[in-house]
Amino acid sequence: MTLVDLYAARIATGKSPATLRTWIHRGELTHHGYDDRGRALIDLDEAQALIAAKAALVSA
């Protein structure tokens, strides 16, 4: 598990923090608390797997 804030996840995945927040709100992505600056934390591996799964659905 690699916990990162939404802005670091944006750099790694290319998805905007707003999109990632939407996925958290929908229950598609797990929220893992906040960092010391109050930024939401997610598991980068989980986010990348979700992006891959969504891409597979689109191409299917």
ZIMO-V941053 format. One record per residue. D_FIRST is the distance of its C-alpha to the first C-alpha in Angstrom with 2 decimals. Layout:
D_FIRST
D_FIRST
This chain:
0.00
3.78
6.24
9.60
13.01
14.89
17.05
14.52
13.12
16.83
17.32
14.55
15.55
19.13
18.87
20.50
19.08
21.73
20.50
16.93
18.64
20.81
18.05
16.63
20.28
20.87
18.00
16.50
13.29
11.73
12.60
10.63
13.72
15.19
15.18
18.41
20.17
19.63
17.43
15.16
11.37
9.24
5.89
7.32
6.55
8.15
10.77
11.68
12.12
14.23
16.23
16.96
18.07
20.28
21.73
22.59
24.43
26.39
27.46
28.40
